[in-house]
């Protein structure tokens, strides 16, 4: 198995020649359809080619999973490593197929998808994305997995509900502190919700993506 066949996915083409790419990773027990509507919400003008991959694991209580949950903050190594490798392969093939390089691609996700976003965007040896969007997740600690936070990480948007009973907001607070200490530009928001996405923050993210971040991507293509 290789290339785009490494993960099932849904694709939303750009309206014209893409100015970048957007990839969103779903949470535990969902699938590639869960965050697909957010692609148009975050990129209403279709400036980016966008996609939502499906996690490779089928586990109780159903749906697709990126890794086995044993302890929050510490994904199961075997299943995490396997998904990390397959997602890395898929992203490389997606970049080749779309013609949009990793440095012009925004990675984002919710819950387990946010964990994979941090890993795929900041893992040692991984190409640097244009930016990261991490909603209700955490930076993973996994044996033999290392972060690379130097030079300065890409811009990161973090959002988390203060009443989250699944993944405590403290995890995002720690991520914010760690990333800011490494020199990252962090857009951070908390909202009075459980394990969910705040639509108001999505509106802010859409402006963030179409404003200064898109300008950064355009500048990189001109270099």
C-alpha positions in Angstrom: 0.0 0.0 0.0 1.4 3.4 -0.9 0.5 6.9 -1.9 -3.0 8.2 -1.7 -4.3 4.6 -1.3 -2.7 4.5 2.2 -5.8 6.3 3.6 -9.4 6.7 2.4 -10.3 10.3 2.0 -12.7 12.9 0.6 -11.4 15.6 -1.7 -12.7 19.2 -2.2 -11.0 20.7 -5.2 -10.0 24.3 -5.3 -12.2 26.7 -7.3 -9.2 27.7 -9.5 -5.5 27.2 -9.4 -4.9 26.4 -5.7 -3.1 29.0 -3.6 -2.5 26.3 -0.9 -4.0 23.2 0.7 -6.0 22.4 3.8 -6.2 18.9 5.4 -8.4 18.2 8.4 -8.1 15.0 10.5 -11.3 13.8 12.3 -11.6 12.7 15.9 -12.0 9.3 17.5 -14.9 7.3 16.2 -15.8 9.6 13.3 -14.7 9.4 9.7 -13.7 11.5 6.7 -17.3 12.9 6.4 -17.3 14.5 9.9 -15.1 17.6 9.3 -15.7 17.8 5.5 -18.3 20.6 5.8 -15.7 22.7 7.6 -13.6 22.8 4.5 -16.0 25.2 2.8 -16.6 27.1 6.0 -12.9 27.7 6.6 -12.1 28.3 2.9 -15.4 29.6 1.4 -13.8 31.0 -1.7 -12.1 27.7 -2.6 -8.6 29.1 -2.7 -7.2 25.8 -1.4 -7.4 22.3 -2.5 -8.7 20.5 0.6 -9.2 17.0 1.9 -10.3 14.9 4.9 -8.6 11.6 5.4 -10.1 8.7 7.3 -8.2 7.1 10.2 -7.1 3.5 9.4 -8.3 1.8 12.6 -11.7 0.3 13.2 -12.2 -0.1 17.0 -15.0 -0.2 19.6 -17.4 1.5 20.0 -17.3 2.0 16.2 -16.1 4.5 13.6 -12.5 5.2 12.6 -9.6 5.8 15.1 -6.0 7.1 14.7 -4.7 5.2 17.8 -5.8 3.1 20.8 -6.6 5.3 23.8 -4.9 4.0 27.0 -4.1 7.3 28.8 -4.9 10.8 27.7 -1.7 12.5 26.5 0.0 9.2 25.8 -1.2 7.4 22.7 -0.6 3.7 22.3 2.7 3.4 20.6 2.1 0.6 18.2 -1.2 2.0 16.7 0.1 5.6 16.8 3.2 4.7 14.9 1.3 2.8 12.3 -1.2 5.7 11.7 1.6 8.2 11.8 3.4 6.3 9.0 0.3 5.9 6.9 -0.7 9.5 7.3 2.8 10.7 6.4 2.7 8.6 3.3 -0.7 10.0 2.4 0.3 13.6 2.9 3.4 13.2 0.7 1.2 11.7 -2.1 -1.4 14.4 -1.6 1.3 17.1 -2.1 2.5 15.4 -5.2 -0.9 14.8 -6.7 -2.2 18.4 -5.9 1.0 20.2 -6.7 0.8 22.0 -3.4 4.0 21.5 -1.3 3.9 20.9 2.5 5.0 24.5 3.3 1.8 25.8 1.6 -0.4 23.3 3.4 -2.4 23.9 6.5 -3.0 20.8 8.8 -5.8 20.7 11.3 -7.9 18.4 13.3 -10.2 17.8 16.3 -9.5 15.6 19.3 -7.4 12.6 18.0 -7.2 14.5 14.8 -5.6 17.5 16.7 -3.1 15.0 18.2 -2.2 13.8 14.7 -2.0 17.4 13.5 0.6 18.2 16.1 2.5 15.0 15.4 2.5 15.4 11.6 3.2 19.1 11.7 5.9 19.1 14.4 7.4 15.6 14.3 11.2 15.4 13.8 12.0 14.9 10.2 8.6 16.0 9.0 8.3 18.9 6.5 7.0 22.1 8.0 3.4 23.0 7.1 2.1 26.5 6.5 0.2 26.4 9.8 -1.6 24.1 12.3 -5.1 24.1 13.7 -5.5 22.0 16.8 -9.0 21.8 18.4 -9.6 20.0 21.7 -6.4 18.0 21.5 -2.9 17.6 23.0 0.8 17.3 21.9 1.4 13.6 22.1 4.0 11.9 24.2 5.0 8.5 22.6 8.1 6.4 23.0 10.5 7.0 20.1 8.5 10.0 18.8 10.2 13.4 19.0 9.1 16.9 18.3 11.2 19.3 16.4 10.4 22.9 17.6 13.5 24.6 16.1 13.7 26.7 14.1 10.5 28.5 15.1 7.4 26.3 14.5 4.7 27.4 12.1 1.8 29.5 13.2 -0.7 27.4 15.3 -4.3 28.0 16.1 -5.5 26.3 19.3 -9.1 26.0 20.5 -10.5 24.1 23.5 -13.7 23.9 25.5 -13.2 24.8 29.2 -15.8 22.1 30.2 -14.2 19.3 28.1 -14.6 16.0 30.1 -12.7 14.0 27.5 -9.5 15.9 27.0 -9.0 18.6 29.6 -8.4 22.2 28.5 -5.1 22.0 30.5 -3.6 20.0 27.6 -4.1 22.9 25.2 -2.8 25.4 27.8 0.4 23.4 28.1 0.7 23.2 24.3 0.3 27.0 24.0 3.0 27.5 26.6 5.3 25.0 24.9 4.8 26.4 21.4 5.1 30.1 22.5 8.3 29.3 24.3 9.6 27.8 21.1 8.8 31.0 19.2 5.5 30.0 17.5 2.8 32.5 16.7 -0.2 31.1 18.6 -3.8 32.0 18.1 -5.4 30.6 21.3 -9.0 30.6 22.3 -11.0 28.9 25.1 -14.8 28.7 25.1 -17.5 27.5 27.6 -18.2 24.2 25.8 -17.6 20.5 26.4 -15.7 18.3 23.9 -16.9 20.3 20.9 -15.9 23.0 18.3 -17.1 26.6 18.8 -18.6 27.9 15.6 -17.6 31.4 16.6 -13.9 30.3 16.7 -14.4 28.7 13.3 -15.4 32.1 11.9 -12.2 33.6 13.5 -10.1 30.8 11.9 -11.6 31.5 8.5 -10.5 35.1 8.7 -7.1 34.0 10.0 -6.6 31.6 7.1 -7.7 34.2 4.5 -5.8 37.0 5.9 -2.2 37.1 7.1 -1.7 33.4 6.7 -2.6 33.4 3.1 -0.3 36.3 2.6 2.5 34.2 4.1 1.8 31.4 1.7 1.7 33.7 -1.3 5.1 35.2 -0.2 6.6 31.7 0.0 5.5 30.9 -3.5 7.1 34.1 -4.8 10.5 33.3 -3.2 
